[in-house]
């Protein structure tokens, strides 16, 4: 049976990794948008209706 200290340490490790990953993705997004500049293609707003297919 794992010791509680190891379980807590593992959870803290995973949580920290998740936070760092989110931070890096946010920074990558900022850099890519800055690199594209004003010439970036404007994406259409996502629609809430179903598209395509029967049903």
N, C-alpha and C positions, 0 to 999 in steps of 0.2 A: 504494500500500500504506500503510495507516495506521501511524503511528508507535507503538511500544510504549507510550510514555508516555500517548498519547491513549487507547489501549485500556485501560490500567490505570485511568486517570482515569474513563473511562466505566463500568467495572465498579464502581469505588468509589462513583460517583454512584448507580448502580442499587441497589447493596447498601444504601446509606444510606437511599434512598427506601423500600425494602422494610421496613427496620427501623422507620422513622418511621411507616409505615402500620400496622404491627402494633401499635405503641405507642398510636397514636390509636384503633384499634379496641378495644383492651383498655380504654382510658379511657372510650370511649363505652359499652361494655358495663357498666362499673362505674356510670356515671352513670344509665343506664337502669334498672338493677336497684335502685339507691338511690331513684330517683324512684318506682318501682312500690311499694317498701316491702313489708311483710309480706302485703299483699293480692294479691300477684302470683300468677297462676294457676300451679300446679305442673304442669310438663310431665311426661308419662309417660316412663319410661326407654325408650330405643330398643330394639326387639326385634331379635334376631339372626335371626329366622325370616323367610322370604319371605312376603309377604302379597299376596293378590289374584292373579287370573289363573291360568290353567292352566299346568302345567309343572312 
